[in-house]
Amino acid sequence: MAGSLVRRVVVPTAVAALASSCLAIAINLATAFPTEAWLWLVVAGLTTVTFLTSLWLQHRAAGATTSASTPTPGAQTVDNSRVTGSLHQISHVRGVVAPGEDHLR
């Protein structure tokens, strides 16, 4: 369990944080030494890494939402403004239902 959490959450987040921090440092160096063209190549490379990391995180988030949004059997689902399944609305209920009873006292 802990290994999958590290692989699914911590590693991508750490990669994004590291890439962003390195990009900021590279931009500071490239603007401090404008004649050093290789620094701007480093900026371009780190921008690409940051972009790909962002895509990676978005892809993982989209996959997590798709699998998490699968309805459970018997649950209410909404499809094109139609409600299917059982739907109950209860309002202004007072009283106590004892175990084994099906009505309020």
C-alpha positions as CSV (number, residue, x, y, z in Angstrom):
1,M,0.0,0.0,0.0
2,A,2.7,2.5,1.0
3,G,4.8,1.6,-2.1
4,S,1.9,2.3,-4.5
5,L,1.2,5.6,-2.7
6,V,4.8,6.7,-3.2
7,R,4.8,5.6,-6.8
8,R,1.4,7.2,-7.6
9,V,1.6,10.4,-5.6
10,V,4.9,11.3,-4.1
11,V,7.2,10.6,-7.1
12,P,5.2,12.6,-9.7
13,T,4.8,15.5,-7.2
14,A,8.5,15.5,-6.3
15,V,9.4,15.4,-10.0
16,A,7.2,18.4,-10.6
17,A,8.6,20.4,-7.7
18,L,12.2,19.6,-8.6
19,A,11.7,20.5,-12.3
20,S,10.0,23.8,-11.4
21,S,12.7,24.7,-8.9
22,C,15.5,23.9,-11.3
23,L,13.7,25.9,-14.0
24,A,13.5,28.9,-11.7
25,I,17.2,28.7,-10.9
26,A,18.2,28.2,-14.5
27,I,16.1,31.3,-15.5
28,N,17.9,33.3,-12.8
29,L,21.3,32.2,-14.1
30,A,20.4,32.8,-17.7
31,T,19.3,36.3,-17.0
32,A,22.3,37.0,-14.8
33,F,24.7,35.8,-17.6
34,P,22.9,36.7,-20.9
35,T,26.0,36.0,-23.0
36,E,26.0,32.3,-21.9
37,A,23.7,30.8,-24.6
38,W,24.0,27.3,-23.1
39,L,22.0,28.5,-20.0
40,W,19.1,29.3,-22.3
41,L,19.3,25.8,-23.7
42,V,19.1,24.5,-20.1
43,V,16.0,26.7,-19.6
44,A,14.4,25.3,-22.7
45,G,15.2,21.7,-21.6
46,L,13.8,22.2,-18.1
47,T,10.7,23.9,-19.5
48,T,10.1,20.8,-21.6
49,V,10.6,18.6,-18.5
50,T,8.2,20.7,-16.5
51,F,5.7,20.5,-19.3
52,L,5.9,16.7,-19.6
53,T,5.7,16.4,-15.8
54,S,2.5,18.4,-15.9
55,L,1.0,16.2,-18.6
56,W,2.0,13.2,-16.6
57,L,0.2,14.5,-13.5
58,Q,-2.9,15.5,-15.6
59,H,-3.0,12.0,-17.2
60,R,-2.8,10.4,-13.8
61,A,-5.5,12.6,-12.3
62,A,-7.8,12.0,-15.3
63,G,-7.3,8.2,-14.9
64,A,-8.1,8.4,-11.2
65,T,-11.3,10.4,-11.7
66,T,-12.5,8.1,-14.4
67,S,-12.1,4.9,-12.3
68,A,-13.4,6.6,-9.2
69,S,-16.6,7.9,-10.9
70,T,-17.8,4.4,-12.0
71,P,-21.3,4.0,-10.4
72,T,-21.9,1.2,-8.0
73,P,-24.8,-1.2,-8.7
74,G,-28.1,0.1,-7.4
75,A,-26.8,3.6,-7.1
76,Q,-28.6,6.6,-8.6
77,T,-27.2,7.6,-11.9
78,V,-28.0,10.6,-14.1
79,D,-27.8,10.3,-17.9
80,N,-28.9,13.1,-20.2
81,S,-31.1,14.6,-17.5
82,R,-32.8,11.3,-16.7
83,V,-32.6,9.9,-13.3
84,T,-32.4,6.1,-13.0
85,G,-32.3,3.9,-9.9
86,S,-34.1,4.5,-6.7
87,L,-34.5,8.1,-5.5
88,H,-36.1,9.0,-2.2
89,Q,-36.6,12.5,-0.8
90,I,-37.3,12.9,2.9
91,S,-37.9,16.2,4.5
92,H,-39.2,17.2,7.9
93,V,-38.9,13.8,9.5
94,R,-39.2,13.6,13.3
95,G,-39.2,10.6,15.5
96,V,-37.2,7.5,16.2
97,V,-37.1,4.2,14.3
98,A,-36.2,1.3,16.5
99,P,-34.2,-1.6,15.2
100,G,-36.5,-4.1,13.5
101,E,-39.3,-1.5,13.0
102,D,-40.2,0.1,9.7
103,H,-42.1,3.2,10.9
104,L,-41.5,6.1,13.2
105,R,-42.8,6.2,16.8
